[in-house]
Amino acid sequence: MSTKTISITEEAYRRLASLRERENESFSEVIKRVTGKTKLRDFFGILSKDATDELEETIIESRSKHRKARQIRLKRIERELEV
């Protein structure tokens, strides 16, 4: 595997070093880990039951409002096209 040399500031170095999860984790491993794609399952359990219920209710209400507004727009367009 080839390697590249990069220059970073002292502050950037300290921040990168602080992200090491294991003592022997390389900077390449840290960079790959923090820049990798996040999987949906990584978020499992981060919200409390109450927060989840509130979020679900908000989503349901928003979808209902959106559907109603869409129906109104479609009816208006239909009327305009009939003229």
Backbone as ProteinMPNN parsed JSONL, in Angstrom:
{"seq_chain_A": "MSTKTISITEEAYRRLASLRERENESFSEVIKRVTGKTKLRDFFGILSKDATDELEETIIESRSKHRKARQIRLKRIERELEV", "coords_chain_A": {"N_chain_A": [[0.848, -1.177, 0.0], [0.53, 2.205, -0.812], [1.745, 5.341, 0.537], [1.05, 8.704, 1.634], [2.385, 11.895, 2.35], [1.329, 14.438, 4.456], [0.841, 17.856, 5.448], [-0.125, 19.286, 8.457], [-1.613, 21.562, 10.81], [-0.52, 22.217, 14.21], [-2.712, 22.324, 15.916], [-4.642, 20.913, 14.429], [-3.394, 18.426, 14.421], [-3.477, 17.781, 17.17], [-6.253, 17.622, 17.533], [-6.872, 15.477, 15.829], [-5.359, 13.456, 17.028], [-6.72, 13.298, 19.441], [-8.975, 11.947, 18.728], [-8.412, 9.309, 18.602], [-9.36, 6.055, 19.304], [-8.221, 3.807, 20.272], [-5.1, 3.1, 21.794], [-3.094, 2.274, 20.031], [-4.102, 2.951, 17.583], [-3.81, 3.986, 14.267], [-3.196, 7.129, 12.541], [-4.222, 7.034, 9.973], [-6.201, 5.088, 10.269], [-7.9, 6.423, 12.048], [-8.717, 8.623, 10.47], [-10.029, 7.29, 8.35], [-12.089, 6.11, 9.825], [-13.544, 8.316, 10.904], [-14.319, 9.654, 8.637], [-15.789, 7.906, 7.239], [-18.757, 6.31, 5.873], [-21.78, 6.781, 7.58], [-23.793, 4.468, 9.174], [-27.263, 3.684, 9.296], [-28.011, 2.137, 11.469], [-26.226, 2.956, 13.382], [-27.409, 4.991, 14.731], [-29.321, 3.905, 16.308], [-31.185, 3.829, 19.232], [-30.44, 6.336, 20.26], [-32.295, 8.227, 20.899], [-34.656, 8.991, 23.45], [-37.571, 7.156, 24.607], [-39.755, 8.887, 24.941], [-38.907, 11.114, 23.409], [-38.761, 9.907, 20.92], [-41.453, 9.21, 20.494], [-42.603, 11.773, 20.401], [-41.292, 12.855, 18.163], [-42.231, 11.12, 16.167], [-44.976, 11.734, 16.212], [-44.888, 14.42, 15.396], [-43.901, 14.106, 12.796], [-46.016, 12.678, 11.612], [-48.093, 14.589, 11.801], [-46.996, 16.64, 10.196], [-46.867, 15.378, 7.697], [-49.574, 14.995, 7.222], [-50.509, 17.661, 7.036], [-49.058, 18.434, 4.794], [-50.154, 16.739, 2.819], [-52.807, 17.698, 2.748], [-52.381, 20.354, 1.897], [-51.286, 19.829, -0.591], [-53.461, 18.631, -1.911], [-55.201, 20.82, -2.034], [-53.704, 22.524, -3.702], [-53.676, 20.979, -6.056], [-56.42, 20.903, -6.71], [-56.846, 23.614, -7.197], [-55.215, 23.987, -9.425], [-56.49, 22.279, -11.237], [-58.948, 23.661, -11.522], [-58.03, 26.042, -12.69], [-57.086, 25.076, -15.118], [-59.407, 24.294, -16.349], [-60.634, 26.577, -17.138]], "CA_chain_A": [[0.0, 0.0, 0.0], [1.314, 3.441, -0.882], [1.461, 6.336, 1.568], [1.196, 10.109, 1.266], [2.764, 12.769, 3.446], [0.553, 15.673, 4.465], [1.191, 18.811, 6.497], [-1.281, 19.806, 9.199], [-1.225, 22.436, 11.913], [-0.433, 21.573, 15.525], [-4.075, 22.176, 16.43], [-5.262, 19.811, 13.699], [-2.756, 17.211, 14.918], [-4.034, 17.494, 18.502], [-7.637, 17.172, 17.367], [-6.841, 14.14, 15.243], [-4.852, 12.554, 18.057], [-7.748, 13.132, 20.478], [-10.016, 11.075, 18.208], [-7.983, 7.916, 18.663], [-10.141, 5.249, 20.238], [-7.286, 2.849, 20.861], [-3.76, 3.677, 21.913], [-2.279, 1.951, 18.865], [-4.829, 3.28, 16.349], [-3.033, 4.888, 13.408], [-3.929, 8.289, 12.041], [-4.977, 6.584, 8.799], [-7.401, 4.418, 10.763], [-8.783, 7.465, 12.598], [-9.281, 9.388, 9.35], [-11.002, 6.432, 7.661], [-13.242, 5.904, 10.695], [-14.37, 9.525, 11.062], [-14.822, 10.126, 7.345], [-16.546, 6.825, 6.617], [-20.204, 6.471, 5.8], [-22.508, 6.431, 8.79], [-24.878, 3.523, 8.938], [-28.473, 4.025, 10.025], [-28.046, 1.433, 12.754], [-25.394, 3.673, 14.345], [-28.25, 5.928, 15.463], [-30.302, 3.158, 17.095], [-31.156, 4.023, 20.673], [-29.931, 7.628, 20.731], [-33.415, 9.02, 21.398], [-35.473, 8.361, 24.492], [-38.906, 6.737, 24.155], [-40.581, 10.097, 24.857], [-38.454, 11.904, 22.26], [-39.153, 9.16, 19.723], [-42.9, 9.365, 20.328], [-42.859, 13.163, 20.002], [-40.819, 12.994, 16.791], [-43.162, 10.393, 15.305], [-46.217, 12.525, 16.145], [-44.59, 15.6, 14.58], [-43.796, 13.653, 11.402], [-47.372, 12.346, 11.164], [-48.805, 15.861, 11.623], [-46.412, 17.339, 9.04], [-47.295, 14.683, 6.478], [-50.994, 15.27, 7.041], [-50.605, 19.043, 6.547], [-48.523, 18.456, 3.427], [-51.149, 16.113, 1.942], [-53.937, 18.631, 2.601], [-51.938, 21.482, 1.071], [-51.125, 19.31, -1.953], [-54.802, 18.467, -2.479], [-55.702, 22.163, -2.335], [-52.986, 22.997, -4.897], [-54.142, 20.217, -7.218], [-57.774, 21.368, -7.048], [-56.701, 24.947, -7.779], [-54.663, 23.809, -10.771], [-57.561, 21.717, -12.065], [-59.885, 24.736, -11.826], [-57.376, 26.966, -13.615], [-56.972, 24.442, -16.427], [-60.758, 24.186, -16.922], [-61.063, 27.889, -17.631]], "C_chain_A": [[0.891, 1.237, 0.0], [0.896, 4.381, 0.236], [1.67, 7.72, 0.991], [1.585, 10.878, 2.518], [1.944, 14.044, 3.341], [1.051, 16.569, 5.594], [-0.095, 19.306, 7.142], [-0.772, 20.677, 10.337], [-1.152, 21.636, 13.209], [-1.831, 21.333, 16.103], [-4.79, 21.013, 15.747], [-4.692, 18.476, 14.175], [-3.342, 16.817, 16.272], [-5.464, 16.989, 18.41], [-7.7, 15.749, 16.821], [-6.39, 13.114, 16.284], [-5.908, 12.295, 19.135], [-8.87, 12.205, 20.03], [-9.629, 9.598, 18.225], [-8.792, 7.168, 19.713], [-9.276, 4.205, 20.943], [-5.902, 3.479, 20.862], [-2.924, 3.439, 20.66], [-2.991, 2.232, 17.541], [-4.015, 4.286, 15.541], [-3.882, 6.08, 12.99], [-4.734, 7.92, 10.804], [-6.28, 5.912, 9.225], [-8.403, 5.429, 11.325], [-9.469, 8.215, 11.465], [-10.334, 8.562, 8.617], [-12.264, 6.25, 8.5], [-14.142, 7.147, 10.746], [-14.91, 10.057, 9.744], [-15.629, 9.064, 6.627], [-18.031, 7.119, 6.62], [-20.83, 6.015, 7.11], [-23.655, 5.518, 8.418], [-26.071, 3.917, 9.802], [-28.503, 3.362, 11.391], [-27.162, 2.097, 13.808], [-26.21, 4.631, 15.204], [-29.272, 5.235, 16.366], [-30.101, 3.444, 18.576], [-30.688, 5.378, 21.154], [-31.036, 8.537, 21.259], [-34.153, 8.249, 22.479], [-36.824, 7.982, 23.902], [-39.798, 7.965, 23.986], [-40.204, 10.943, 23.645], [-38.859, 11.23, 20.958], [-40.637, 9.324, 19.439], [-43.249, 10.765, 19.843], [-42.438, 13.389, 18.55], [-41.777, 12.317, 15.82], [-44.46, 11.185, 15.131], [-46.025, 13.758, 15.258], [-44.521, 15.232, 13.097], [-45.183, 13.36, 10.841], [-48.174, 13.619, 10.897], [-48.303, 16.603, 10.375], [-46.85, 16.698, 7.729], [-48.764, 14.957, 6.187], [-51.2, 16.68, 6.477], [-50.133, 19.135, 5.099], [-49.53, 17.858, 2.448], [-52.327, 17.045, 1.694], [-53.569, 19.796, 1.686], [-51.781, 21.045, -0.384], [-52.482, 19.148, -2.63], [-55.394, 19.814, -2.867], [-55.026, 22.698, -3.595], [-53.479, 22.287, -6.149], [-55.535, 20.66, -7.654], [-57.718, 22.738, -7.71], [-56.184, 24.843, -9.212], [-55.725, 23.249, -11.714], [-58.564, 22.795, -12.475], [-59.289, 25.703, -12.843], [-57.285, 26.379, -15.013], [-58.333, 24.318, -17.11], [-61.186, 25.49, -17.552], [-60.661, 28.136, -19.038]], "O_chain_A": [[1.882, 1.301, 0.726], [-0.181, 4.232, 0.814], [2.371, 7.896, -0.006], [1.156, 10.539, 3.621], [1.869, 14.658, 2.277], [1.616, 16.088, 6.576], [-1.037, 19.698, 6.452], [0.371, 20.538, 10.771], [-1.66, 20.518, 13.291], [-2.102, 20.288, 16.696], [-5.465, 20.222, 16.406], [-5.432, 17.502, 14.315], [-3.666, 15.65, 16.494], [-5.849, 16.052, 19.109], [-8.482, 14.925, 17.293], [-6.975, 12.037, 16.399], [-5.98, 11.194, 19.679], [-9.639, 11.722, 20.862], [-10.444, 8.737, 17.894], [-8.893, 7.597, 20.863], [-9.569, 3.783, 22.062], [-5.59, 4.306, 20.005], [-2.135, 4.298, 20.267], [-2.527, 1.795, 16.487], [-3.584, 5.312, 16.067], [-5.11, 6.052, 13.07], [-5.829, 8.446, 10.609], [-7.33, 6.135, 8.623], [-9.608, 5.307, 11.103], [-10.683, 8.417, 11.504], [-11.409, 9.069, 8.298], [-13.374, 6.237, 7.967], [-15.364, 7.033, 10.643], [-15.864, 10.835, 9.737], [-16.106, 9.297, 5.517], [-18.501, 8.048, 7.278], [-20.45, 4.987, 7.671], [-24.391, 5.772, 7.465], [-25.901, 4.424, 10.911], [-28.969, 3.958, 12.362], [-27.324, 1.836, 15.0], [-25.766, 5.039, 16.277], [-30.002, 5.898, 17.102], [-28.996, 3.319, 19.104], [-30.546, 5.57, 22.362], [-30.764, 9.499, 21.976], [-34.26, 7.024, 22.432], [-37.179, 8.438, 22.815], [-40.52, 8.072, 22.995], [-41.08, 11.435, 22.933], [-39.255, 11.899, 20.004], [-41.039, 9.548, 18.297], [-44.1, 10.924, 18.967], [-43.154, 14.045, 17.793], [-42.099, 12.874, 14.771], [-44.979, 11.291, 14.02], [-46.901, 14.097, 14.463], [-45.025, 15.965, 12.247], [-45.491, 13.751, 9.715], [-48.858, 13.718, 9.879], [-49.1, 17.127, 9.597], [-47.166, 17.395, 6.765], [-49.149, 15.132, 5.031], [-51.981, 16.867, 5.544], [-50.736, 19.831, 4.282], [-49.741, 18.405, 1.365], [-52.794, 17.171, 0.562], [-54.346, 20.178, 0.811], [-52.104, 21.799, -1.301], [-52.633, 19.493, -3.802], [-56.022, 19.934, -3.919], [-55.692, 23.262, -4.463], [-53.679, 22.919, -7.186], [-55.798, 20.777, -8.851], [-58.447, 23.002, -8.666], [-56.669, 25.539, -10.104], [-55.846, 23.694, -12.856], [-58.984, 22.848, -13.631], [-59.982, 26.134, -13.764], [-57.395, 27.11, -15.996], [-58.397, 24.244, -18.337], [-62.042, 25.488, -18.436], [-60.954, 29.199, -19.586]]}, "name": "protein", "num_of_chains": 1, "seq": "MSTKTISITEEAYRRLASLRERENESFSEVIKRVTGKTKLRDFFGILSKDATDELEETIIESRSKHRKARQIRLKRIERELEV"}
